[in-house]
């Protein structure tokens, strides 16, 4: 039955119900009306009864006068805008103080003194809205996202996975020992099984920048991502990444590390040291104009490490007395070799890796990396900062053929402060 039909039935039935004089007659009308409309009997009685007055307000009367509210507002501002519970305990003391300076109406004072803490908050509600002092506590979105994401120990296998696609992520702060102000961060993502690693420098580890870096990594890696694990930082636990991983929840399992347990993200923590810190050191990098140069360095570093740098994977770790006995694989392999030897990776991805091995040359990549690192070092040591013209001039200078042997150590180019005991990453 449509809304229009119900209204027409209601108007006709209301007239029939009004002329019925006995209870039994009205009951028959109610039965017919409820059967047609499907409404409950009590609700039908309410809407069919003629001239029903709206119910009166339940509970105690609101009471209160305009003068009483004005005095209450005055006392509230005198108390530095306390809440009702605190103001109730000192309202008599404040009234005595005001009475020393002026005469107050006894009736108004009795009205204010008789208010409960709840009444005080209710009477001051409109005033608090105008003054902006009734701000509700902001929901802790970090805790909300933390509750939604399971721990790594609950979703990952007990032994480290031997198949590609299990990713660990972390961020490194280029803050020079102080996180005050704005500076550049580096997003690090690594695959546990193959050690395939991706880097991307971002400004202030914003959620959108981190999301973009993760999206690029997932699209560029030569295998399907199965799981993604991160720490509990706000750059990973936010609405942007929740919306990004939402459509991928069926193919990518998301997890997080336990608080204050860096070993839950041990592989990416190791990459933070041997790749990010080895490139950029521990100095402060707070010039946003350096981001394009650092991202070019990140890309070149990723190609060198993923295609031409072998690593030895830990096979077992056993405690013997007070020491640990570790066994590594005998033949080191590059991440590209591990991808090519994996039976899980499809031939399409393997062909991409073979094309990359043919396209890129280690000598050219190393020369490009050293040139960019020298440009970065000069820009950081330049007191005037790293403007676009300065960077372009440095890059044009270093693009010329080098006659001297280039050094690969970044520490010889970058001016770094003394290493602090605790790293911020």
C-alpha positions as CSV (number, residue, x, y, z in Angstrom):
1,X,0.0,0.0,0.0
2,X,1.4,3.4,-1.0
3,X,1.6,6.4,1.2
4,X,-1.2,8.1,-0.6
5,X,-3.5,5.1,-0.3
6,X,-2.7,4.9,3.5
7,X,-3.7,8.6,3.9
8,X,-7.0,8.1,2.1
9,X,-7.8,5.0,4.2
10,X,-6.9,6.9,7.4
11,X,-9.1,9.8,6.6
12,X,-12.1,7.6,5.9
13,X,-11.5,5.3,8.9
14,X,-11.0,8.3,11.3
15,X,-14.5,9.5,10.5
16,X,-15.9,6.1,11.0
17,X,-14.0,5.7,14.3
18,X,-15.3,9.1,15.6
19,X,-19.0,8.2,15.2
20,X,-18.7,4.9,17.0
21,X,-20.2,5.1,20.5
22,X,-19.4,1.7,22.0
23,X,-16.1,0.0,22.7
24,X,-17.0,-3.0,20.7
25,X,-17.8,-1.0,17.6
26,X,-14.6,0.9,17.8
27,X,-12.8,-2.4,18.2
28,X,-14.2,-3.7,14.9
29,X,-13.1,-0.6,13.1
30,X,-9.6,-1.0,14.6
31,X,-9.5,-4.6,13.5
32,X,-10.4,-3.7,9.9
33,X,-7.9,-0.7,9.9
34,X,-5.0,-2.8,11.2
35,X,-5.7,-5.6,8.8
36,X,-5.6,-3.2,5.8
37,X,-2.6,-1.0,6.8
38,X,-0.5,-3.5,8.9
39,X,-0.1,-1.0,11.7
40,X,-0.1,-2.1,15.4
41,X,-3.2,-1.7,17.4
42,X,-1.8,0.9,19.8
43,X,-0.5,3.1,17.0
44,X,-3.8,2.8,15.2
45,X,-5.6,4.1,18.4
46,X,-3.3,7.1,18.6
47,X,-3.7,8.2,15.0
48,X,-7.5,7.6,14.9
49,X,-8.4,9.3,18.1
50,X,-9.7,12.8,17.4
51,X,-8.2,15.8,19.0
52,X,-5.3,14.1,20.9
53,X,-3.0,16.5,22.6
54,X,0.7,16.0,22.5
55,X,2.1,14.4,25.6
56,X,3.5,16.6,28.2
57,X,7.2,16.7,29.0
58,X,8.1,14.0,31.5
59,X,10.3,14.5,34.5
60,X,10.8,17.5,36.7
61,X,10.0,20.9,35.2
62,X,13.0,22.7,33.7
63,X,12.4,25.8,35.8
64,X,15.1,28.4,36.1
65,X,14.9,32.2,35.4
66,X,16.8,34.5,33.1
67,X,18.5,36.1,36.1
68,X,19.5,32.8,37.5
69,X,21.1,31.8,34.2
70,X,22.9,35.1,34.0
71,X,24.4,34.6,37.5
72,X,25.3,31.0,36.6
73,X,27.1,32.1,33.5
74,X,29.0,34.7,35.5
75,X,30.1,32.1,38.1
76,X,31.1,29.8,35.3
77,X,33.3,32.3,33.6
78,X,34.7,33.3,37.0
79,X,35.7,29.6,37.5
80,X,37.6,29.5,34.2
81,X,34.7,27.5,32.6
82,X,34.7,24.5,34.8
83,X,32.5,21.5,34.2
84,X,29.3,21.1,36.2
85,X,30.7,18.7,38.8
86,X,33.6,20.9,39.6
87,X,31.6,24.1,39.6
88,X,29.0,22.6,41.9
89,X,31.6,22.1,44.6
90,X,32.8,25.7,44.7
91,X,29.7,27.6,43.6
92,X,29.0,28.7,47.2
93,X,32.5,30.0,47.7
94,X,32.3,32.1,44.5
95,X,28.9,33.5,45.5
96,X,30.3,34.6,48.9
97,X,33.2,36.4,47.0
98,X,30.7,38.2,44.7
99,X,28.5,39.3,47.7
100,X,31.5,41.1,49.2
101,X,31.5,43.5,46.2
102,X,27.8,43.8,45.3
103,X,24.3,42.9,46.5
104,X,22.6,39.8,44.9
105,X,19.0,38.7,45.1
106,X,18.5,36.0,47.6
107,X,16.0,34.2,45.4
108,X,18.5,34.1,42.5
109,X,21.2,32.9,44.8
110,X,19.0,30.1,46.2
111,X,18.1,29.1,42.6
112,X,21.8,28.8,41.6
113,X,22.7,27.0,44.8
114,X,19.9,24.5,44.4
115,X,21.1,23.4,40.9
116,X,22.7,20.0,40.6
117,X,25.8,19.3,38.5
118,X,23.7,17.9,35.6
119,X,21.4,21.0,35.7
120,X,24.4,23.3,35.6
121,X,25.7,21.5,32.5
122,X,22.3,21.6,30.9
123,X,21.7,25.3,31.6
124,X,25.1,26.2,30.3
125,X,24.8,24.1,27.1
126,X,23.8,26.9,24.8
127,X,26.4,29.2,26.3
128,X,29.2,26.6,25.8
129,X,28.3,26.2,22.1
130,X,28.6,30.0,21.5
131,X,31.9,30.2,23.3
132,X,33.3,27.1,21.7
133,X,34.1,25.5,25.0
134,X,31.9,22.4,24.6
135,X,34.2,20.5,22.2
136,X,33.8,16.8,22.4
137,X,36.8,14.7,22.7
138,X,38.1,13.6,19.3
139,X,37.9,9.9,18.7
140,X,41.3,8.2,18.7
141,X,41.4,7.0,15.1
142,X,44.8,5.4,15.6
143,X,43.4,3.0,18.2
144,X,40.4,2.3,16.1
145,X,42.5,1.3,13.1
146,X,44.8,-0.7,15.4
147,X,41.9,-2.8,16.6
148,X,40.8,-3.5,13.1
149,X,44.2,-4.8,11.9
150,X,45.4,-8.2,13.3
151,X,48.9,-8.8,14.7
152,X,51.6,-10.3,12.5
153,X,52.0,-13.3,14.9
154,X,48.3,-14.1,14.3
155,X,48.3,-14.1,10.5
156,X,51.9,-14.8,9.3
157,X,53.4,-18.4,9.4
158,X,55.5,-19.2,12.4
159,X,58.6,-19.7,10.2
160,X,59.5,-16.9,7.8
161,X,57.7,-17.4,4.4
162,X,59.8,-18.9,1.6
163,X,57.5,-17.7,-1.2
164,X,57.6,-14.1,-2.6
165,X,54.8,-11.6,-1.8
166,X,55.2,-11.2,2.0
167,X,56.0,-7.5,2.5
168,X,57.3,-5.6,5.5
169,X,57.1,-1.8,5.5
170,X,58.7,1.0,7.7
171,X,59.7,4.6,7.5
172,X,63.1,6.3,8.2
173,X,63.3,9.9,9.5
174,X,66.1,12.1,8.1
175,X,65.8,14.4,11.2
176,X,69.3,14.6,12.5
177,X,68.3,13.5,15.9
178,X,65.4,15.9,16.4
179,X,61.9,15.3,15.1
180,X,60.9,19.0,15.5
181,X,59.6,20.7,12.4
182,X,59.3,19.3,8.9
183,X,61.8,17.1,7.1
184,X,62.1,14.2,4.6
185,X,61.3,10.6,5.4
186,X,62.1,7.5,3.4
187,X,59.5,4.7,3.0
188,X,61.1,1.3,2.9
189,X,59.3,-1.9,1.7
190,X,61.0,-5.3,1.4
191,X,59.9,-8.8,0.5
192,X,60.9,-11.3,3.1
193,X,61.6,-14.3,0.8
194,X,63.5,-12.6,-2.1
195,X,64.8,-9.4,-0.3
196,X,63.4,-7.3,-3.2
197,X,63.3,-3.8,-1.7
198,X,61.8,-0.5,-2.7
199,X,62.5,3.0,-1.4
200,X,60.7,6.3,-1.8
201,X,61.4,9.6,-0.1
202,X,58.4,11.6,1.1
203,X,57.8,14.9,2.8
204,X,56.7,14.5,6.4
205,X,55.5,10.9,5.9
206,X,52.0,12.1,4.9
207,X,49.3,9.5,4.5
208,X,48.7,10.2,0.8
209,X,52.5,10.1,0.1
210,X,52.9,6.8,1.9
211,X,49.9,5.4,0.1
212,X,51.3,6.4,-3.2
213,X,54.6,4.8,-2.4
214,X,52.9,1.5,-1.4
215,X,50.8,1.5,-4.5
216,X,53.8,2.1,-6.8
217,X,55.7,-0.8,-5.0
218,X,52.8,-3.2,-5.4
219,X,52.5,-2.3,-9.1
220,X,56.2,-2.5,-9.9
221,X,57.4,-5.7,-8.0
222,X,57.7,-8.8,-10.3
223,X,55.4,-10.9,-8.2
224,X,51.9,-10.8,-6.5
225,X,51.8,-9.3,-3.1
226,X,50.2,-11.7,-0.6
227,X,50.6,-10.0,2.8
228,X,51.6,-6.5,4.0
229,X,53.0,-5.9,7.5
230,X,53.8,-2.5,9.1
231,X,54.4,-1.0,12.5
232,X,51.8,0.9,14.5
233,X,52.7,4.4,13.2
234,X,50.0,6.8,12.0
235,X,51.5,6.8,8.5
236,X,50.3,3.2,8.1
237,X,47.2,3.1,10.4
238,X,44.9,5.7,8.9
239,X,41.8,6.0,6.7
240,X,43.8,6.5,3.4
241,X,45.4,3.1,3.7
242,X,42.2,1.5,4.9
243,X,40.5,2.7,1.8
244,X,43.4,1.6,-0.4
245,X,43.5,-2.0,1.1
246,X,39.8,-2.3,1.3
247,X,39.3,-3.5,-2.3
248,X,42.4,-5.7,-2.0
249,X,41.4,-7.4,1.2
250,X,40.7,-10.6,-0.7
251,X,44.2,-10.8,-2.1
252,X,46.4,-9.0,0.4
253,X,46.3,-9.8,4.1
254,X,47.2,-6.8,6.2
255,X,48.8,-7.1,9.6
256,X,50.8,-5.0,12.1
257,X,53.7,-5.5,14.5
258,X,53.4,-5.7,18.2
259,X,54.2,-2.4,20.0
260,X,57.9,-2.0,21.0
261,X,58.8,-5.3,19.2
262,X,61.1,-4.3,16.3
263,X,61.9,-7.9,15.6
264,X,58.4,-8.3,14.2
265,X,59.7,-6.2,11.3
266,X,63.3,-7.4,11.4
267,X,63.9,-7.6,7.6
268,X,62.8,-4.1,6.8
269,X,64.7,-2.8,9.9
270,X,67.8,-4.3,8.5
271,X,67.2,-2.6,5.1
272,X,66.7,0.7,6.8
273,X,70.3,0.5,7.9
274,X,72.1,-1.1,5.0
275,X,70.2,0.8,2.3
276,X,68.7,4.0,3.6
277,X,71.2,5.0,6.2
278,X,74.1,3.9,4.0
279,X,72.8,6.4,1.4
280,X,71.7,9.4,3.3
281,X,73.3,9.0,6.7
282,X,72.0,10.4,10.0
283,X,72.0,14.1,9.1
284,X,68.9,16.3,8.9
285,X,67.4,16.8,5.4
286,X,64.7,19.4,5.7
287,X,64.6,21.0,2.2
288,X,61.6,19.9,0.1
289,X,63.5,20.9,-3.1
290,X,65.7,17.8,-2.6
291,X,62.9,15.4,-3.0
292,X,63.2,14.8,-6.8
293,X,66.9,14.2,-6.4
294,X,66.5,11.8,-3.5
295,X,63.7,9.9,-5.3
296,X,66.0,9.4,-8.3
297,X,68.7,8.1,-5.9
298,X,66.1,5.7,-4.4
299,X,65.2,4.3,-7.8
300,X,68.8,3.8,-8.8
301,X,69.6,2.2,-5.5
302,X,66.7,-0.2,-5.9
303,X,67.9,-1.3,-9.3
304,X,71.4,-1.9,-8.0
305,X,70.3,-3.8,-5.0
306,X,67.5,-5.9,-6.6
307,X,69.3,-6.8,-9.8
308,X,73.0,-6.9,-9.0
309,X,73.6,-7.3,-5.2
310,X,73.5,-10.8,-3.8
311,X,72.4,-11.6,-0.2
312,X,72.7,-14.6,2.0
313,X,69.4,-15.8,3.5
314,X,69.3,-17.1,7.1
315,X,68.3,-20.7,7.1
316,X,68.3,-21.5,10.8
317,X,69.1,-20.0,14.1
318,X,69.6,-22.1,17.2
319,X,70.7,-21.2,20.7
320,X,73.7,-23.1,22.1
321,X,74.4,-22.1,25.7
322,X,74.8,-18.4,25.8
323,X,75.3,-17.9,22.1
324,X,73.2,-18.3,18.9
325,X,74.4,-20.5,16.1
326,X,73.2,-19.2,12.7
327,X,73.3,-21.1,9.4
328,X,73.1,-19.2,6.1
329,X,72.7,-20.5,2.6
330,X,76.1,-21.3,1.0
331,X,75.5,-19.6,-2.4
332,X,74.4,-15.9,-2.2
333,X,71.8,-14.9,-4.7
334,X,70.4,-11.6,-5.9
335,X,66.7,-10.8,-5.4
336,X,66.3,-11.1,-9.2
337,X,67.7,-14.6,-9.1
338,X,65.4,-15.6,-6.3
339,X,62.4,-14.4,-8.3
340,X,63.5,-16.3,-11.4
341,X,64.0,-19.5,-9.4
342,X,60.7,-19.3,-7.6
343,X,58.0,-21.8,-8.7
344,X,55.2,-19.5,-7.5
345,X,56.1,-16.5,-9.7
346,X,54.5,-16.6,-13.2
347,X,56.4,-16.5,-16.4
348,X,55.1,-13.0,-17.2
349,X,56.8,-11.6,-14.1
350,X,60.0,-13.6,-14.8
351,X,60.1,-12.1,-18.3
352,X,60.0,-8.6,-16.8
353,X,63.0,-9.4,-14.6
354,X,65.0,-10.8,-17.5
355,X,64.2,-7.6,-19.5
356,X,65.4,-5.5,-16.6
357,X,68.7,-7.5,-16.4
358,X,69.3,-6.9,-20.1
359,X,68.3,-3.2,-20.0
360,X,70.3,-2.0,-17.0
361,X,74.1,-2.0,-16.6
362,X,75.7,-2.0,-13.2
363,X,78.5,0.4,-14.3
364,X,76.0,2.9,-15.6
365,X,73.8,2.6,-12.5
366,X,76.8,3.0,-10.2
367,X,78.1,6.1,-12.0
368,X,74.6,7.6,-12.0
369,X,74.2,6.9,-8.3
370,X,77.6,8.4,-7.4
371,X,76.9,11.6,-9.4
372,X,73.5,12.1,-7.7
373,X,75.0,11.5,-4.3
374,X,77.7,14.2,-4.9
375,X,75.0,16.6,-6.0
376,X,73.0,15.8,-2.9
377,X,76.1,16.3,-0.7
378,X,76.9,19.7,-2.2
379,X,73.3,20.8,-1.9
380,X,73.2,19.8,1.8
381,X,76.6,21.6,2.5
382,X,75.5,24.7,0.7
383,X,74.4,27.3,3.3
384,X,72.1,29.0,0.8
385,X,69.9,25.8,0.6
386,X,69.1,23.7,-2.4
387,X,67.0,25.8,-4.8
388,X,66.0,24.4,-8.2
389,X,68.7,26.4,-10.0
390,X,71.4,25.2,-7.6
391,X,70.4,21.6,-8.1
392,X,70.3,22.0,-11.9
393,X,73.7,23.5,-11.9
394,X,75.1,20.7,-9.8
395,X,73.6,18.1,-11.9
396,X,74.9,19.6,-15.2
397,X,78.3,19.7,-13.6
398,X,78.3,16.1,-12.6
399,X,76.8,14.9,-15.8
400,X,80.2,15.6,-17.5
401,X,82.6,12.7,-17.9
402,X,84.7,12.1,-14.8
403,X,88.4,11.7,-15.1
404,X,89.1,10.7,-11.5
405,X,88.0,7.5,-9.9
406,X,84.7,8.1,-8.1
407,X,84.2,7.0,-4.5
408,X,81.2,5.0,-3.5
409,X,81.1,5.9,0.1
410,X,78.4,8.4,0.9
411,X,79.9,9.3,4.2
412,X,82.8,11.0,2.4
413,X,80.3,13.3,0.7
414,X,77.7,14.1,3.4
415,X,78.5,16.1,6.5
416,X,76.9,14.0,9.2
417,X,76.6,14.7,12.9
418,X,77.8,12.3,15.5
419,X,75.8,9.1,15.5
420,X,73.3,9.1,18.3
421,X,72.8,5.9,20.3
422,X,69.0,5.5,19.5
423,X,67.9,5.8,15.9
424,X,64.6,7.3,14.9
425,X,63.2,5.2,12.1
